[in-house]
Amino acid sequence: MTARLADIAAQAGVSEATVSRVLNGKPGVAAATRESVLAALDVLGYERPVRLRQRSAGLVGLITPELDNPIFPALAQVIGQALTRQGYTPVLATQTPGGSTEDELTEMLVDRGVSGIIFVSGLHADTTADMQRYDRLRAQGVPYVLVNGFSPKVQAPFVSPDDRAAMHLAVTHLAALGHTRIGLALGPRRFVPVLRKIEGFQHAMDERLGIGPAESETLIQHSLYTLEGGQAAAAGLIARGCTAVVCASDMMALGAIRAARQQGLHVPKDISVVGFDDSPLIAFTDPPLTTIRQPVQAMGQAAVRALLEEIGGTPAPHSEFVFMPELVVRGSTASSPTRNADA
């Protein structure tokens, strides 16, 4: 027990006597110190004493697409931690191809008496989907918040990155490097984030390079949000003479790099690639990926705050909270090969 106390004290940065007071439920310990000791218990894998376990304020559902794309587990982790800090228990429900649909997962969560639901990149982002499903959910008295996507037909708080600004950042960066044939690889056109990225891309191409919408439309390739989708889209864009490719996800960007290498091209000497998300571990790819960082921490925390306000009866504005992304320059972008040749 003494060794265990010493480990917990070292991890929490407090004395063994303080750890003992917390574990025995004694008074005289600051709330922040108490939380540090409990966090140390969790980190070291020790079970919390029964009397220190908080009674959950309720369950909150979190519905995400497949977890293959690392941005979704990252967002789920931020949301889960924020909910736990507020005393709620997160319940993660994941859609998989051929598995449960968003409607089925929603019904399952409602049947289990969740206090609210956070939808990430759900049907609210699909312009062809029936938005009345969200009206029916509200009629059941279940508060919800929608992340990544927007519909004026749905009265709820939305949380999104600024997709238009993201494309402006990417195009501005590549144009400054001398690229004029810049391609855009992204998902199906029916999704709101895709439409917004196209708007931002075309506006930036016009503003920075004088390339109008009709011409920039030929530099846009739709595919799937997967490595293979990025590979297929990039192959088409390279065939059209693009020296740089902006991708709508980091997974697609890795596929674009693979497509370039299959054609004997070097990234970034022959072709530059920009991703989107700044997923965990993406800084360690070969080459390290230049990407647009989604403000995952801020977005996740905002989604939880908005939901808890809805649950508490003081609803957040039924509008969209838009968060500014950030360009992270690493090793997959460089000067245009035509600029190098001129030099």
C-alpha positions, 0 to 999 in steps of 0.5 A: 500500500505504501508503494501504491501511495508513493506512486500516486503521490508522484503522479499527482505531484502531492504528498502521500499524506494528501493522497491518503486524505483523498482516498479516505474521504477526509476534509481539508483538501482543495478541489483541484488537488482532489481531482489531481489525485483521482486523475493519477489513480485513473492514469496509473490504472488503479480502481477508485474507491467506491465512495469516491465514484461520482454518481452519473448525472445521466447518459449522453449519446455520441453518434459518429461515422466509422472510426477508421478516420482518426479525426472521429476518435479524436473528436469523440475523446474530447467530447467524452472527456468534457462530458465526464468532467460535467458528471455525464457518462458518454455513450459512443454509438458508431455507424459502420457500413452494413451496420446500424443506421443513424436512425437506429442508433438514435432510437437505441439511445432514446430507449436507454433514456439518454439526456441528450445526443451529439451527432458528428458528421451525420445526416444533418450534413447531407443535403438530400436527407430528410431533416424531419427526423430531427424535428421528431427527436425534438418532439420526444423531448431529447436535446441534441447538438449537430457537429460538422454540417448545417441545415436551416430546416433544423432548429438546433445548435450547430458546431462546424469548422470554417470550411471556406476559410480552410480552402482559402488558407490552403490555396493562398499557401500553395499560390505563394509557392508558385503553384497555379494548377491546384486541384481539389480532392473531396467527397460527394457533392451532396454534403454541406462541408463539401459544398462549402469547401468548393465555394472557398476553393473557387473564391480563393482560386479567383482571388489569388490566381485569377482563375474563374469558377468555370476553369477551377471546376475542372480542377475539382475531383469528387471521390470517397473520404478514404485513402483509396478515394484520395488516391483515385482523385489525385490520379485524375488531378495529376493527369490534368497537370496539377502540381498541387492537390488539396484534400478534404481529409488527411486520409485522402492526402495519404492516398494522394501521396501514394498516387504521386509515388506510383507515377514516379513523382516525388512529394513535394519536389514534383507535386505538393499535397495538403490534407485536412483535419491534422489527425493524430500521428499525421505529423509522423508520415513520410513526408510529414503532412502539411494540413489544415488543422480542425479546431477539435478541442474547441469544437468538442467543448463547444458542442458539450457546452451547447448540449448541457445548456439545452439539457439545463433548460437554457437553450443555446442559440439555434444557429451555427458556431463556426471555428477558424481552422489553422494551416500547419506547414510541414514537409509535403508542400514546396515550391512549384516545379515550374518555379524551380525550373525557371530559377 
